[in-house]
Amino acid sequence: MKFLYVAPRYHTNQMDIMKGLTESGHEVRFISHYAAIIEDYSCVTPIVLGYSWLYRLIDFLYMKVIHRKDPTAVVFKIQHGFPPFGKLRKLICGFAPDLVILRERSVYSMAAYYICKKNGYPCILYNQNPLWSEPAKTDLKHRLVDRMTPPLRMTPVMGEKKPGMTVKENDYFVPFVVNPQRAPKERTYFADGRVHILCIGKYEIRKHHLELLRAVEQLQNKYEICVTLVGEATNHFQKEYCEQVKKYVREHRMEQLVTVKTNVVRRDMEREYLAADLYVIPSTLEMASVSQLEAMSYSLPVICSDTNGTACYVEDGVTGFRFRDCDEADMLYKLDDMLSDRERMLSMGAAGYRAVVDKYNFKNYFDTIIGMREKILRENLH
């Protein structure tokens, strides 16, 4: 079959899906709005189509003039940027896909959906809004957006089943796919007698590197520990924050305790996971991170916040711990609790590995999206 993906960028959380599709003999085309500096094209090389010349002018004014000091301004581009329509149509129709996955309810996706609908190509909307959510809004704006995007949606975020929350008829929970990497018996732990803590995340304030460092600082005399921070620092906002992190390490004399790494390429990440004994993701406003699943695939226990969109992948007390979002004291408590029992850490790491094998595999992903495609064709939901 032919699978087409249209998304802002070729994200690492798609890599094992691409690998599964190509190794199963399917043909994959990935069209992205832009390319990030750190990407791995070992399975699929995306076509970076970019934006219309008109939108590039709008983007220059918006990003470089009006909002030049706002690190979150890039979100506007993802939501409102529009493609060179003729080139997009040529790429889609020339490929004639059997199934199209469109990322986000964005102007870019609306343009792609229009082309696909005209040509009868079945489409699925993929975003990271929770499966369990409030009833759909029915005002004119939301009705128009719904009409211009695919009716079937998949998400890797379960959300919370609580009063007032529902699951819409055509919404599906489709978790991230991560291939198992190292079973517990295939790796070692606690090199040099210390617990090696790994944290991966872009150098942004919301990633809470400093909060983690403060927790580690309070525990350094209680446990034999060390920390490795790995993250992207490519734009000036990230570089400034990374310097703040390094400054904190220096001023608090933690150079022997903390290692700060930037822009580690994908192929070198295995070494970081295998050197670690515990994975911690302290960030807030995390829509859906895949790194905790990657850590579990290397048989590591995980600590993450309870509002992380994919916190459901971490079974509290079984594969790791969840702390209250933005609660530094609770993060410290959970970290202390984890470090207090190394045998439990090993059993949690093993349970995480089993979860990856059983739940977060390519077959489950593939079977679900093929079932969604069959529903689109059967019920004429193009």
Backbone torsions as a table, in degrees:
resi	resn	phi	psi	omega
1	MET	NA	163.3	177.9
2	LYS	-110.3	123.3	-179.4
3	PHE	-114.5	130.3	178.2
4	LEU	-117.6	131.1	175.3
5	TYR	-117.8	134.2	174.8
6	VAL	-124.7	118.9	-174.0
7	ALA	-151.3	161.9	177.8
8	PRO	-56.8	-42.4	178.7
9	ARG	-150.1	163.9	177.3
10	TYR	-84.6	91.2	-172.1
11	HIS	-82.4	152.2	179.7
12	THR	-62.1	-24.8	-179.1
13	ASN	-72.1	-3.8	176.8
14	GLN	-100.8	-7.1	-169.4
15	MET	-62.5	-45.9	-177.2
16	ASP	-72.9	-22.2	171.7
17	ILE	-68.4	-47.4	178.6
18	MET	-60.0	-40.8	179.3
19	LYS	-63.2	-44.0	179.9
20	GLY	-62.6	-41.9	-179.8
21	LEU	-66.0	-48.1	-177.1
22	THR	-68.0	-39.0	-179.9
23	GLU	-70.5	-21.0	177.1
24	SER	-87.1	1.3	175.4
25	GLY	92.9	7.6	179.3
26	HIS	-86.1	158.5	178.0
27	GLU	-100.5	132.8	-175.5
28	VAL	-125.7	133.8	170.1
29	ARG	-123.4	132.8	-178.8
30	PHE	-122.6	116.5	177.7
31	ILE	-104.7	122.7	-179.6
32	SER	-117.7	154.0	177.1
33	HIS	-71.1	-41.2	-176.5
34	TYR	-150.5	171.7	177.8
35	ALA	-117.4	136.7	174.3
36	ALA	-84.9	165.9	-178.1
37	ILE	-70.1	-38.6	-177.7
38	ILE	-106.1	98.7	176.5
39	GLU	-140.3	154.3	-177.4
40	ASP	-118.4	115.0	-176.9
41	TYR	-104.3	27.6	-176.7
42	SER	-67.1	-25.5	179.6
43	CYS	-102.5	-48.8	-177.2
44	VAL	-138.6	134.5	173.9
45	THR	-99.7	115.6	-177.4
46	PRO	-71.1	154.4	171.0
47	ILE	-92.2	112.9	-179.4
48	VAL	-86.4	96.7	-174.5
49	LEU	-81.0	-32.6	179.6
50	GLY	77.4	-157.6	-174.2
51	TYR	-120.3	163.3	174.6
52	SER	-59.3	150.7	178.7
53	TRP	-59.8	-33.4	179.3
54	LEU	-67.0	-42.7	179.1
55	TYR	-68.9	-32.6	178.5
56	ARG	-61.2	-34.9	176.1
57	LEU	-67.8	-44.9	177.4
58	ILE	-60.5	-42.5	-178.1
59	ASP	-63.9	-39.2	178.6
60	PHE	-60.8	-46.4	179.7
61	LEU	-64.4	-41.3	-176.0
62	TYR	-70.7	-46.5	-173.3
63	MET	-83.9	-40.7	-171.5
64	LYS	-94.6	-17.0	-177.1
65	VAL	-116.4	-63.1	-172.6
66	ILE	-72.4	-43.7	-174.6
67	HIS	-121.0	38.1	-174.0
68	ARG	-65.5	-20.1	-179.1
69	LYS	-102.5	9.5	-176.6
70	ASP	-105.9	109.8	-178.7
71	PRO	-68.2	-15.9	-179.2
72	THR	-94.4	1.4	-175.5
73	ALA	-63.7	-21.6	-178.4
74	VAL	-62.7	-22.7	179.4
75	VAL	-60.2	-33.7	179.8
76	PHE	-59.3	-40.7	-180.0
77	LYS	-63.6	-43.1	-178.5
78	ILE	-63.5	-37.0	-176.9
79	GLN	-83.2	-37.5	-169.4
80	HIS	-114.8	-10.0	179.9
81	GLY	-64.0	138.9	-179.6
82	PHE	-120.4	149.0	-170.8
83	PRO	-85.1	168.6	165.7
84	PRO	-71.2	100.7	-165.4
85	PHE	-59.1	-43.5	-178.3
86	GLY	-62.1	-42.4	179.4
87	LYS	-67.0	-39.2	179.1
88	LEU	-63.9	-45.0	179.4
89	ARG	-60.9	-41.1	179.7
90	LYS	-63.5	-41.3	180.0
91	LEU	-66.7	-42.4	-178.1
92	ILE	-70.1	-50.3	-176.4
93	CYS	-69.2	-32.5	177.6
94	GLY	-68.0	-25.6	179.8
95	PHE	-88.9	-32.3	-179.7
96	ALA	51.2	65.8	-174.0
97	PRO	-70.0	153.4	172.8
98	ASP	-85.6	-24.5	177.3
99	LEU	-153.4	138.4	-179.0
100	VAL	-121.5	132.2	175.5
101	ILE	-111.2	116.8	-178.6
102	LEU	-107.9	128.2	-177.2
103	ARG	-90.1	125.2	173.5
104	GLU	73.0	155.4	171.5
105	ARG	-87.5	71.8	-175.7
106	SER	-113.3	167.3	176.5
107	VAL	-61.1	-38.8	178.9
108	TYR	-59.4	-47.4	-179.8
109	SER	-66.8	-35.0	177.9
110	MET	-62.7	-40.7	177.9
111	ALA	-63.8	-43.7	179.5
112	ALA	-65.7	-40.6	-179.9
113	TYR	-64.6	-38.6	177.9
114	TYR	-58.6	-45.4	179.7
115	ILE	-63.8	-45.1	-177.7
116	CYS	-66.3	-40.3	-179.2
117	LYS	-64.2	-40.6	178.8
118	LYS	-62.5	-29.2	-175.2
119	ASN	-106.0	3.1	176.0
120	GLY	76.9	23.0	177.6
121	TYR	-87.0	120.8	-179.3
122	PRO	-65.7	136.4	-175.4
123	CYS	-126.0	144.6	172.3
124	ILE	-121.5	135.1	173.7
125	LEU	-85.8	132.0	175.7
126	TYR	-119.4	121.2	169.6
127	ASN	-143.7	-178.4	-175.3
128	GLN	-113.5	23.4	171.4
129	ASN	-73.5	143.4	-174.4
130	PRO	-60.1	148.6	174.7
131	LEU	-63.4	-49.5	174.9
132	TRP	-82.5	115.1	-174.9
133	SER	-146.6	172.8	177.1
134	GLU	-69.7	155.5	178.7
135	PRO	-52.8	145.8	-176.7
136	ALA	-60.8	141.7	175.8
137	LYS	-75.6	144.5	-173.6
138	THR	-118.6	15.7	176.8
139	ASP	-70.9	168.0	-173.3
140	LEU	-56.9	-44.4	-178.3
141	LYS	-58.5	-48.1	-177.2
142	HIS	-70.8	-33.4	176.9
143	ARG	-65.1	-38.7	178.9
144	LEU	-66.3	-44.1	179.2
145	VAL	-61.8	-42.0	179.2
146	ASP	-61.4	-38.2	-179.3
147	ARG	-69.7	-26.9	-175.7
148	MET	-97.3	6.8	177.4
149	THR	-132.2	160.1	-175.6
150	PRO	-59.2	143.1	180.0
151	PRO	-73.6	-25.3	177.6
152	LEU	-94.8	133.8	-176.5
153	ARG	-129.0	142.4	171.7
154	MET	-124.8	150.4	-178.4
155	THR	-146.3	144.7	175.8
156	PRO	-88.7	6.3	-175.9
157	VAL	-110.4	119.9	-178.3
158	MET	-75.9	-42.4	-174.5
159	GLY	77.0	-175.9	-177.1
160	GLU	-108.0	133.4	175.3
161	LYS	-85.4	97.8	-178.8
162	LYS	-140.7	168.8	-175.5
163	PRO	-51.4	134.3	178.9
164	GLY	90.4	-12.6	-179.3
165	MET	-92.6	142.6	179.4
166	THR	-136.2	166.3	171.2
167	VAL	-112.6	120.3	-178.3
168	LYS	-69.5	151.5	-171.5
169	GLU	-54.5	-40.1	-174.2
170	ASN	-104.4	22.5	178.0
171	ASP	-102.4	141.3	-176.8
172	TYR	-133.0	141.0	172.1
173	PHE	-88.7	115.7	179.8
174	VAL	-128.3	97.6	-174.6
175	PRO	-65.1	163.3	172.5
176	PHE	-58.7	155.7	176.4
177	VAL	-109.7	126.6	175.1
178	VAL	-136.5	125.7	178.9
179	ASN	-75.5	139.2	176.8
180	PRO	-61.9	135.7	-175.6
181	GLN	-108.1	-56.6	-179.4
182	ARG	-138.5	119.9	172.6
183	ALA	-70.9	158.7	-177.7
184	PRO	-53.5	-39.6	-176.8
185	LYS	-73.4	-9.6	-178.0
186	GLU	-98.7	6.4	-178.1
187	ARG	-142.8	170.3	179.6
188	THR	-115.1	162.4	-179.3
189	TYR	-133.0	159.0	171.0
190	PHE	55.9	49.8	175.5
191	ALA	-58.8	142.9	-177.2
192	ASP	53.4	23.0	174.6
193	GLY	80.2	-3.1	-177.8
194	ARG	-101.1	158.8	170.4
195	VAL	-91.1	118.5	-178.5
196	HIS	-94.3	115.6	-178.0
197	ILE	-97.7	130.3	179.4
198	LEU	-113.9	136.9	175.2
199	CYS	-134.6	125.3	-179.2
200	ILE	-119.0	131.2	177.8
201	GLY	172.7	146.2	176.7
202	LYS	-52.7	149.1	178.6
203	TYR	-79.4	85.1	177.8
204	GLU	-132.4	151.3	-176.3
205	ILE	-55.8	-41.0	-176.2
206	ARG	-67.8	-12.2	178.8
207	LYS	-78.0	-12.6	170.5
208	HIS	59.9	40.7	174.6
209	HIS	-61.1	-40.9	-177.9
210	LEU	-65.8	-36.5	177.2
211	GLU	-63.0	-41.0	177.3
212	LEU	-64.6	-42.3	-179.8
213	LEU	-63.3	-37.6	177.8
214	ARG	-65.2	-37.5	177.7
215	ALA	-66.0	-44.7	179.6
216	VAL	-62.9	-39.0	179.4
217	GLU	-59.0	-38.3	-179.4
218	GLN	-74.4	-20.5	-176.2
219	LEU	-103.0	-4.3	-172.0
220	GLN	-65.1	-26.8	179.1
221	ASN	-89.6	-8.0	-179.2
222	LYS	-97.2	-32.0	-176.9
223	TYR	-133.4	154.3	172.2
224	GLU	-82.8	102.3	-174.0
225	ILE	-138.8	162.6	169.3
226	CYS	-153.2	162.6	-174.1
227	VAL	-131.9	138.5	171.3
228	THR	-119.7	122.4	175.1
229	LEU	-102.3	127.4	179.6
230	VAL	-126.0	126.0	-178.7
231	GLY	-163.7	166.3	178.4
232	GLU	-83.9	133.9	174.0
233	ALA	-138.9	84.3	-175.2
234	THR	-114.5	-38.4	177.1
235	ASN	-93.8	171.2	-171.9
236	HIS	-69.6	-27.5	176.6
237	PHE	-65.9	-45.2	179.6
238	GLN	-65.8	-40.2	179.8
239	LYS	-65.2	-38.9	178.3
240	GLU	-63.5	-43.8	-179.4
241	TYR	-68.9	-37.8	177.4
242	CYS	-59.6	-38.8	177.4
243	GLU	-65.5	-35.2	175.5
244	GLN	-62.1	-42.0	179.0
245	VAL	-62.9	-47.1	-180.0
246	LYS	-63.3	-38.1	178.4
247	LYS	-63.0	-41.2	178.5
248	TYR	-61.2	-43.6	179.7
249	VAL	-59.8	-44.5	-179.5
250	ARG	-66.4	-49.3	-174.6
251	GLU	-65.6	-27.3	-179.8
252	HIS	-101.2	12.6	174.4
253	ARG	53.6	49.7	-177.9
254	MET	-110.3	19.4	-176.2
255	GLU	-59.8	-32.4	179.5
256	GLN	-81.9	-8.9	-175.3
257	LEU	-105.4	-30.5	-171.1
258	VAL	-124.6	134.0	173.3
259	THR	-116.8	126.9	-179.5
260	VAL	-109.3	119.7	-179.3
261	LYS	-120.8	145.5	-179.9
262	THR	-127.1	145.9	171.0
263	ASN	52.4	46.3	176.7
264	VAL	-74.5	127.1	-177.6
265	VAL	-71.9	156.4	-173.3
266	ARG	-55.7	-41.8	-174.7
267	ARG	-66.3	-17.5	179.9
268	ASP	-96.0	-1.2	-176.8
269	MET	-71.8	-27.0	178.9
270	GLU	-57.5	-40.1	179.5
271	ARG	-60.7	-37.8	-179.7
272	GLU	-67.9	-42.9	179.8
273	TYR	-66.4	-39.3	-178.3
274	LEU	-72.5	-23.2	177.8
275	ALA	-82.2	-11.5	-174.5
276	ALA	-95.0	159.7	174.2
277	ASP	-119.1	-17.7	-176.8
278	LEU	-149.7	138.6	178.0
279	TYR	-112.8	131.1	179.9
280	VAL	-127.1	128.5	175.6
281	ILE	-121.8	96.1	-171.1
282	PRO	-86.7	3.8	-169.4
283	SER	-69.3	161.1	172.2
284	THR	-115.4	169.8	-179.3
285	LEU	53.3	38.9	-178.2
286	GLU	-94.6	105.9	-177.2
287	MET	-61.3	-51.8	-177.6
288	ALA	-169.3	98.0	179.7
289	SER	-91.9	145.1	177.9
290	VAL	-101.3	-11.6	-172.2
291	SER	-64.5	-31.4	178.9
292	GLN	-67.5	-32.3	174.9
293	LEU	-68.3	-39.8	177.0
294	GLU	-60.4	-42.5	178.4
295	ALA	-62.0	-43.0	178.3
296	MET	-62.9	-32.9	178.9
297	SER	-67.6	-18.2	174.9
298	TYR	-101.8	16.2	175.9
299	SER	64.8	41.8	176.6
300	LEU	-107.3	139.5	169.2
301	PRO	-71.7	156.2	-172.3
302	VAL	-129.9	142.5	169.6
303	ILE	-122.2	126.2	178.4
304	CYS	-145.4	169.8	-179.9
305	SER	-78.9	155.1	-176.4
306	ASP	-76.4	-9.4	177.2
307	THR	-100.5	-1.4	173.4
308	ASN	-57.9	128.4	-176.1
309	GLY	-54.5	-32.1	179.6
310	THR	-106.2	27.6	174.2
311	ALA	-62.2	-24.2	179.6
312	CYS	-63.5	-18.7	177.8
313	TYR	-74.3	-18.0	179.2
314	VAL	-103.2	107.6	-179.8
315	GLU	-79.9	113.9	-172.4
316	ASP	-60.1	123.7	179.7
317	GLY	84.5	-5.7	-179.2
318	VAL	-115.1	-53.9	177.9
319	THR	-108.9	-1.2	-179.9
320	GLY	164.8	-160.3	179.1
321	PHE	-129.7	151.3	171.2
322	ARG	-115.5	135.2	176.6
323	PHE	-111.0	160.1	180.0
324	ARG	-66.5	129.7	-175.5
325	ASP	-54.9	135.1	178.1
326	CYS	60.9	19.4	178.5
327	ASP	-107.4	94.6	-175.0
328	GLU	-62.9	-36.5	179.9
329	ALA	-65.6	-39.1	-179.9
330	ASP	-71.5	-35.8	175.6
331	MET	-62.5	-42.9	177.4
332	LEU	-60.0	-43.2	-179.6
333	TYR	-62.2	-45.8	-178.8
334	LYS	-67.7	-37.3	177.6
335	LEU	-65.5	-43.2	177.7
336	ASP	-60.4	-46.1	-179.9
337	ASP	-60.9	-42.8	179.7
338	MET	-63.1	-47.7	-175.7
339	LEU	-68.4	-17.7	-175.7
340	SER	-74.0	-13.8	-174.7
341	ASP	-142.5	96.8	-177.5
342	ARG	-68.9	-33.8	178.0
343	GLU	-63.6	-39.7	177.8
344	ARG	-66.5	-37.0	176.2
345	MET	-57.3	-43.0	-180.0
346	LEU	-65.4	-40.8	-179.8
347	SER	-68.8	-35.4	176.4
348	MET	-66.4	-40.1	177.4
349	GLY	-61.7	-40.8	178.8
350	ALA	-66.2	-39.8	178.4
351	ALA	-65.5	-37.1	177.3
352	GLY	-64.3	-40.9	178.1
353	TYR	-62.5	-43.6	178.9
354	ARG	-62.8	-36.9	178.6
355	ALA	-63.6	-40.1	177.7
356	VAL	-61.8	-44.7	-179.5
357	VAL	-62.9	-43.9	-171.9
358	ASP	-83.9	-37.1	-168.4
359	LYS	-110.3	-34.3	-167.6
360	TYR	-111.0	46.2	-176.5
361	ASN	-104.2	165.2	-176.3
362	PHE	-64.4	-36.9	-177.2
363	LYS	-59.5	-44.0	179.2
364	ASN	-61.5	-42.1	178.4
365	TYR	-61.8	-50.7	-174.9
366	PHE	-63.6	-45.8	-178.9
367	ASP	-60.4	-37.2	-178.6
368	THR	-70.1	-46.6	-177.4
369	ILE	-69.6	-30.7	175.9
370	ILE	-68.8	-38.8	175.2
371	GLY	-62.6	-38.0	176.7
372	MET	-66.0	-41.1	178.1
373	ARG	-60.9	-43.6	179.6
374	GLU	-61.8	-36.8	178.0
375	LYS	-66.7	-40.8	178.0
376	ILE	-59.0	-46.4	-178.2
377	LEU	-70.2	-40.7	-177.4
378	ARG	-66.9	-40.6	-175.6
379	GLU	-101.5	7.8	178.5
380	ASN	54.1	52.5	-178.0
381	LEU	-100.1	39.0	179.9
382	HIS	-66.6	NA	NA
